[in-house]
Amino acid sequence: MVCDSKDPHNQVFLRGHDANISCLTMSKSGRYLASGQYGENADVLVWDFHSKKLLYRFAEHDFGIQCLAFSDDEMLLSTVGDGMEDKRMFIWDLRTGNIVTSTFASPSKTTCVTWGRFVKDIKRRETSIYQLATAGEKGVVLWSLDPYSGECEQSKVQQQQTRDFTCLRFSADCNTLFGGTTSGDFVVMNVRNKNSEGSVAASNTGVHSLEYFDDEDGAHVIAGGGTGPLVSSCGRRRSGWRRTEPSCRGVWRHSHSRRIGWKSLRGRCRASSTVCGQVHYRRYWCARITSLGW
C-alpha cells in the first residue's frame, strides 16, 4: 500500500503478491520499487513507482526472498534468497528484465545487500565494473561484477572480531563500508584494503538500520537500534579508532533534523556524547527503530 503523508485518504494498493512480503526497496531516484515474498511463489516484483504499474515479475527464486537492492544508476537489481532453502543471488538487467548473472550468495546465510557504485582502479578512478556488498552470518563479502560478461568475483572482508551482520551502507565516496551487527555495534570497513578499521557501540539489542550523509560538518552515520537509540557519528577522517567513556549527558536537539527533513529526530531527547579518535558520536534514545531512509 502506498500512502500520501499529506493526504491520509490518498492510498494506492500495489497488487501482485500471494503471500507475506518479506522485503521492500526503492531505487535511488524513486523511479522503481521492488518487493519480494516468502512462500511457494517466491517472486520479485518491480514496479514503476510513479505510474504504479508492474514492470517485471522475476520468478527464479524458491522459498523466499531475503533482501533486495538497486544499483546506484538504477540499471541493475540484486535479489538474494532466504538463505536456508535458497542460497542464490541473482543480478537482473532492468532495461530488459534478463538475468545478468547468478551465483551462490556469500555468506551462506546472507541478510543484506547494497551497491557501492563502481570498482576503482589504482589511481582511485571508477571503472566500468560494478561494486556491491553482501553480509550476514559471520561475515561481509565485497563483489565486483562485469555487466557485459556476467563475471562476478568475491572478496571476503577481514574482520577483527566475528559478527553477525544485519545491514550495510557505503559512504558517499564508496571508500568506506559500514555494517550494523546483532552485537549492537556498527563496524567500519576499508573497501580498498578489505579489512575492518574498528567498531562503534550503538544499541544493546542490535543495529537494525544505517544511513549515511555528508554536509559541511563532515560525514555522518546514523544507526537505528532495536531498543530505540540513534547513534550519530560525525567526522571527515576515521583514524586511530578507540573507545572512550561518554563525556557528557543532557538534553540535545538534533541540528540536522530540519535540513534533512527527518521528523523522527525533531524535538528533545536524552543523549550522551562520545569521542572516538577524530570522530564524534552522539547517542539518542527514542522509539524502537527498525528502518531508516531518506
matplotlib code that plots the C-alpha trace (Angstrom):
import matplotlib.pyplot as plt

x = [0.0, 1.4, 0.2, 0.4, 1.8, -0.1, -3.4, -4.1, -7.1, -4.9, -3.9, -2.9, -2.7, 0.0, -1.4, 0.7, 1.9, 0.0, 1.9, 3.6, 6.0, 9.5, 11.4, 10.9, 13.3, 13.2, 15.7, 17.8, 15.7, 12.4, 11.7, 11.5, 10.0, 10.9, 9.3, 9.8, 7.8, 8.1, 6.1, 5.8, 5.8, 8.8, 8.6, 10.3, 8.0, 9.4, 7.1, 7.2, 6.5, 5.1, 2.6, 2.1, 2.4, 4.0, 7.1, 8.7, 7.9, 11.1, 10.4, 13.8, 13.9, 12.4, 11.0, 11.6, 13.5, 15.7, 16.9, 16.9, 18.9, 19.0, 22.3, 23.1, 22.5, 19.2, 20.4, 20.6, 18.7, 20.2, 18.0, 19.0, 17.2, 16.1, 19.5, 18.0, 16.5, 17.5, 21.1, 21.4, 21.9, 20.6, 21.6, 18.8, 19.1, 16.3, 16.4, 15.4, 14.3, 17.0, 19.5, 23.0, 24.4, 23.6, 25.8, 25.6, 25.3, 28.1, 27.9, 25.8, 23.0, 23.0, 20.8, 21.6, 22.9, 23.9, 25.6, 28.7, 28.8, 31.9, 35.2, 38.1, 41.5, 44.9, 44.5, 41.2, 39.2, 36.0, 36.0, 33.0, 32.9, 30.1, 30.7, 28.3, 28.5, 26.6, 26.7, 25.1, 26.2, 29.8, 31.0, 31.0, 31.8, 32.7, 31.7, 32.9, 30.6, 31.3, 27.8, 28.8, 30.3, 28.4, 31.7, 31.3, 34.2, 34.0, 36.5, 35.8, 36.4, 38.8, 37.3, 38.9, 36.0, 33.4, 30.0, 26.6, 25.5, 22.1, 22.5, 25.1, 25.7, 28.5, 29.9, 29.2, 32.6, 32.2, 35.7, 34.2, 31.6, 29.5, 27.9, 25.4, 25.5, 23.4, 26.0, 24.8, 27.7, 28.4, 31.7, 33.7, 35.4, 38.0, 36.8, 40.2, 42.1, 39.1, 39.5, 37.8, 39.1, 37.1, 33.6, 31.3, 28.7, 25.2, 22.5, 22.2, 19.8, 21.4, 21.7, 18.8, 19.4, 22.1, 22.1, 24.9, 25.1, 27.7, 27.4, 29.7, 30.3, 31.7, 30.5, 27.6, 26.4, 23.0, 22.4, 18.9, 18.8, 16.3, 15.6, 15.4, 18.8, 20.0, 23.8, 25.0, 28.7, 30.5, 34.0, 35.9, 38.6, 38.3, 41.8, 43.0, 39.8, 39.5, 36.5, 36.2, 33.5, 30.6, 32.0, 28.7, 24.9, 22.0, 19.2, 20.1, 18.2, 19.5, 20.9, 20.3, 16.6, 15.1, 17.7, 17.3, 13.6, 13.7, 10.8, 11.9, 14.8, 12.9, 12.3, 14.2, 15.6, 18.1, 21.6, 25.2, 28.3, 31.4, 34.7, 36.4, 39.6, 38.8, 35.1, 32.4, 29.4, 26.1, 23.6, 19.9, 17.1, 13.9, 11.3, 12.3, 14.0, 13.6, 14.4, 16.0, 15.7, 15.8]
y = [0.0, 3.4, 6.3, 10.1, 11.6, 14.9, 13.2, 10.0, 9.3, 9.1, 5.4, 3.1, -0.7, -2.5, -6.0, -8.9, -11.0, -14.0, -14.4, -12.2, -9.6, -10.3, -7.2, -3.9, -1.4, 1.7, 2.9, 6.0, 8.4, 6.9, 5.6, 1.9, -0.1, -3.8, -6.2, -9.9, -12.5, -15.9, -18.9, -21.3, -18.4, -16.5, -13.9, -10.5, -7.7, -4.5, -1.5, 1.8, 3.9, 7.0, 5.1, 2.3, -0.3, -3.7, -3.8, -7.2, -10.4, -12.4, -16.0, -17.6, -17.8, -20.6, -20.5, -16.8, -13.5, -12.2, -8.9, -6.6, -3.7, -1.4, -0.3, 3.5, 4.1, 2.1, -0.3, -3.4, -5.2, -7.7, -10.3, -12.8, -16.0, -16.8, -18.3, -21.5, -23.3, -20.8, -19.6, -18.0, -14.4, -13.0, -9.8, -8.5, -6.1, -3.5, -2.4, -5.9, -7.9, -10.5, -12.2, -10.7, -13.4, -15.7, -17.1, -18.6, -15.9, -15.4, -15.5, -18.6, -17.0, -13.5, -11.0, -7.7, -6.5, -3.0, -1.4, 0.8, 2.3, 1.1, -0.6, 1.9, 1.4, 2.0, 5.8, 5.8, 6.3, 4.5, 1.6, 0.0, -2.8, -2.6, -3.0, -4.4, -5.9, -8.7, -9.6, -11.9, -14.7, -14.2, -12.1, -9.4, -10.0, -7.4, -8.3, -7.0, -7.5, -7.1, -6.4, -7.4, -10.8, -11.6, -12.4, -11.9, -12.1, -12.0, -11.0, -11.5, -8.5, -9.4, -8.7, -8.0, -9.9, -12.3, -10.6, -11.4, -8.5, -7.1, -4.1, -2.4, 1.2, 2.6, 6.1, 8.7, 8.1, 4.3, 4.1, 3.0, 0.4, 0.4, -2.8, -3.0, -6.1, -8.2, -7.4, -3.8, -2.0, -1.0, -1.9, 0.5, -1.3, 0.0, -1.0, -0.8, -2.8, -5.1, -5.0, -3.6, -0.5, -0.5, -0.6, 1.8, 0.6, 1.7, -0.5, -3.3, -5.3, -4.9, -2.3, -2.8, 0.0, 2.5, 5.8, 8.0, 11.6, 14.3, 18.0, 21.0, 19.5, 16.2, 12.7, 11.3, 7.8, 7.3, 3.9, 2.7, 0.2, -2.4, -0.6, 2.8, 4.5, 6.6, 6.9, 9.8, 9.8, 12.8, 13.2, 13.6, 11.1, 7.8, 7.0, 6.0, 4.2, 4.0, 3.9, 6.4, 6.7, 9.2, 12.7, 14.5, 13.9, 16.2, 17.3, 17.8, 19.0, 17.4, 20.2, 18.4, 17.5, 20.3, 20.2, 16.5, 16.5, 13.5, 14.1, 11.2, 13.4, 16.6, 17.7, 16.9, 13.7, 12.4, 11.9, 11.2, 12.2, 10.0, 10.9, 8.1, 9.1, 12.1, 11.1, 12.5, 10.3, 11.3, 8.7, 9.4, 7.5, 7.4, 4.9, 1.5, 1.9, -0.8, 1.1, 4.3, 6.1, 9.4]
z = [0.0, -1.0, 1.2, 0.8, 4.0, 3.3, 2.5, 4.5, 2.2, -0.8, -0.9, -3.7, -3.4, -5.5, -6.0, -7.2, -4.3, -2.9, 0.4, 3.0, 1.7, 3.1, 1.8, 0.0, -1.6, -3.7, -6.2, -5.6, -7.6, -6.6, -10.1, -9.2, -6.3, -5.8, -3.4, -2.5, -0.7, 1.1, 0.0, -2.9, -5.4, -4.1, -6.8, -7.0, -8.4, -9.9, -10.1, -11.9, -8.7, -10.5, -12.7, -10.1, -12.9, -12.7, -14.9, -14.1, -12.3, -11.5, -10.6, -10.4, -6.6, -4.5, -0.9, -0.2, -0.8, 2.0, 0.6, -2.5, -3.7, -6.8, -8.2, -7.9, -11.6, -11.4, -14.2, -12.1, -9.3, -6.9, -5.3, -2.6, -1.5, 2.0, 3.0, 4.2, 1.2, -1.4, -1.2, -4.6, -5.6, -9.0, -10.7, -13.1, -16.0, -15.5, -19.2, -20.5, -17.5, -18.2, -15.8, -15.9, -13.6, -10.8, -8.0, -4.6, -2.0, 0.5, 3.5, 3.1, 5.2, 3.7, 5.4, 3.5, 0.2, -1.0, -4.0, -4.0, -7.5, -9.4, -8.5, -8.5, -10.2, -8.6, -9.3, -7.5, -10.7, -11.3, -13.8, -15.6, -13.1, -10.6, -6.9, -4.3, -0.8, 1.0, 4.7, 7.1, 9.4, 10.5, 7.6, 4.9, 1.2, -1.5, -5.0, -8.4, -11.4, -15.1, -16.5, -20.1, -19.4, -16.2, -14.4, -10.7, -8.2, -4.4, -1.7, 2.0, 4.3, 7.1, 10.5, 13.8, 15.6, 14.4, 13.9, 12.5, 10.3, 9.8, 7.5, 5.2, 4.0, 1.8, 2.4, -0.3, -2.0, -1.6, 0.1, 3.4, 4.2, 7.4, 8.8, 11.6, 13.8, 16.1, 18.8, 19.0, 17.2, 13.6, 12.0, 9.8, 6.9, 4.4, 0.9, -0.8, 1.8, 2.5, 6.3, 9.3, 11.0, 14.2, 15.6, 17.5, 20.1, 19.3, 20.9, 23.4, 21.2, 17.8, 15.0, 12.5, 10.0, 8.9, 7.0, 5.8, 4.6, 4.2, 5.0, 5.8, 9.2, 7.8, 7.3, 9.4, 10.2, 11.9, 13.3, 14.4, 17.3, 18.4, 21.7, 20.2, 20.4, 17.5, 17.3, 15.1, 14.2, 12.7, 11.2, 8.0, 8.9, 10.7, 12.1, 15.5, 16.5, 20.3, 22.6, 25.4, 28.1, 27.4, 28.2, 28.7, 29.2, 28.8, 26.5, 22.8, 19.8, 16.5, 14.4, 11.1, 11.6, 9.5, 6.8, 6.1, 6.9, 9.2, 11.6, 13.9, 15.1, 15.8, 19.4, 22.5, 23.7, 26.2, 24.8, 25.6, 23.7, 22.9, 21.2, 19.3, 17.6, 15.4, 15.2, 17.4, 18.3, 19.8, 21.2, 21.1, 22.9, 21.0, 20.0, 18.6, 15.2, 12.6, 9.4, 8.3, 4.9, 3.1]

ax = plt.figure().add_subplot(projection="3d")
ax.plot(x, y, z, "-o")
ax.set_aspect("equal")
plt.show()
